[in-house]
Amino acid sequence: MARKVFFSFKYDDVERAKRVRNSNAISADTAYGFIEAADFEAFERQGDAAIEGWIGAQPAGTTVTVVLIGANADQSRWVKYEIDQSIARGNGILTIDISKIATLNGEMTDCCNVRVRGYNHYLWNINYGHANLRTWIENAAKAANKA
């Protein structure tokens, strides 16, 4: 069953986030939460209410939120807001450390300490995210009674 999945991440990690999304573990038409830089900047110019409105619309119809954690996710109030919104919706949640996914330039970072208490956390490279993401999503959905 194809699940609608919301991806939460700090925009600094968009390159790594897109690699997770494009890993063929899930269908691209079931992944929400991705926005192009120019569109996000337009929301920023409109103010916090516009960003909150966009974020609020994203998890609609999703059953799982995947929080992608890079070096600075803990500095993003929007990642926290997306997590809070997802919990309020009753979405299944999981976090994935994406800091060791190399960028196109071969760069890697350290991971910050963002975790969502009571939900599973994975390391993309060490835990074979490419092979296991679909299972992780299903497990998160079942844990939230979204089966």
C-alpha positions, -999 to +999 in steps of 0.1 A: +000+000+000+014+034-010+014+057+020+014+095+019+045+105+038+054+140+050+092+147+051+104+173+076+139+187+073+159+219+076+162+234+041+200+233+044+196+196+040+174+196+009+200+179-012+203+150+012+165+150+017+159+147-020+183+117-022+162+100+005+130+108-014+145+096-047+158+064-032+130+045-049+118+033-015+086+052-019+067+067-048+075+103-056+038+112-057+033+101-021+061+123-007+051+157+007+071+185+023+094+193-005+096+229-018+119+247-041+142+274-028+125+302-047+091+291-034+103+289+002+119+323-001+086+337-013+069+323+018+096+338+040+090+372+025+053+368+034+061+361+070+056+334+096+018+330+090+024+321+054+050+295+063+028+281+091-001+279+066+021+260+040+033+236+067-002+231+081-014+220+046+014+196+040+006+167+064-031+167+053-039+131+042-005+118+053-002+090+078+036+091+086+061+119+091+097+112+084+120+137+102+153+139+083+181+151+107+212+168+095+237+190+113+214+219+121+179+205+123+179+214+160+182+251+150+150+251+129+119+262+146+100+249+115+112+214+120+099+215+156+067+230+144+063+203+118+069+176+144+043+192+167+018+194+139+024+158+130+020+146+166-013+166+168-025+149+136-017+114+151+009+106+123+034+079+128+068+095+132+104+083+127+136+102+126+165+095+103+201+108+106+210+119+070+243+136+080+265+110+064+248+111+031+275+127+009+264+158-011+273+160-047+305+176-036+312+146-013+307+166+019+292+151+050+283+167+083+278+157+119+243+151+132+226+172+158+206+156+187+171+160+174+150+129+184+113+126+189+108+108+222+089+076+219+096+071+182+122+052+163+155+068+151+176+054+123+209+061+107+204+062+069+238+047+059+244+023+088+209+010+089+206+006+051+179+033+047+177+027+009+166-009+016+146-003+048+128+030+044+096+014+033+096-010+063+104+019+087+074+039+073+051+009+076+063+002+112+057+039+121+022+038+106+013+006+125+026+020+158+003+050+153-026+027+144-027+039+108-024+004+094 
